């Protein structure tokens, strides 16, 4: 699509500062996307679902779920953004016109005529926050429905949990970019009375102990007493004095899945479609990606993570090359289900109930993903045999308040108890 064809209501797509193509929306609300005619054939594509093909135009069935995948899953958050900017919470183009400057990956979505400053030197226009505690408290108190604040931010994050995307300077100051400076960290405040911050820390750290690649992470407590899980953005990389965006998409976007259908039980993708994502990688990368994905699936069962749906796995794009992103949003449900069966977010070898998933099911899953049988057996035995010790070691890494330490002890005990009873 020629650059001159853009119109009011369209959004121009930039990938790390390079203009890539144009999203358009017709009078009936249907969205389409086309790459610019002069784009290099080795440029970074937006999605596996939208290959970089000259002259191709991708319609609503592909373009809409891709854009929806950039937005929050929380209806209250979408309503708040819409209220702040006088648009519809059901129109991803309308929402991203206002919050698309900093999204997951390298993508920026800007109105026609508005330049991506990523292509030039940044001005360093960052508003540093005097009272981070007040900002975090406003997120906690409103559960993400803080419409009076959304006009301050131009970023968008997927997921259901209220969160913040902020820039952190070399000297540790937190700020909100007012130019194209990328955000560097994601802050996820725990709900009052809950300790999801500790849960995610322990589960992420246990996964790392077992050899999985996970996003860098930590914990903090504000001066107002709110607890926050902090994740360093793996889709940002420092090169000299410049911070670059790395392009990524989640499996839902890669497969053109509406975020409302992210769970297989709701009609979303299972392992067969996960395997389709892996097969889109270069042949030299497919085996590594399949093995990493298989080990991640084994760990989700070992850790009682019932939320490992299609949007919790992602692909990093760099030109024509792809690789799996580090794991993120890991958590354990071991404390909360009691004696109720724990469902896996995706069927493993035809079985959804975690306690019933055995080696036969894992070998079927491995075959679906293209993982060799012996490598699959080794991964299952290593993770199954090591999960309790990994959580114990993660607990030793934890610096927290008394309530957080008590929660951690109970979670570790629940994981150990489950391992004794179910072989995990």
PyMOL commands that set and color helices and strands:
alter all, ss='L'
color gray80, all
select helices_A, chain A and resi 3-5+60-68+75-85+92-99+117-119+132-142+147-152+196-209+251-254+259-261+264-266+271-279+283-302+310-312+354-356+359-369+373-397+402-422
alter helices_A, ss='H'
color red, helices_A
select strands_A, chain A and resi 11-15+18-25+31-35+57-58+107-110+126-128+164-168+174-177+185-189+217-221+227-232+236-239+242-245+247-250+314-318+321-324+343-348+351-353
alter strands_A, ss='S'
color yellow, strands_A
deselect
rebuild
show_as cartoon
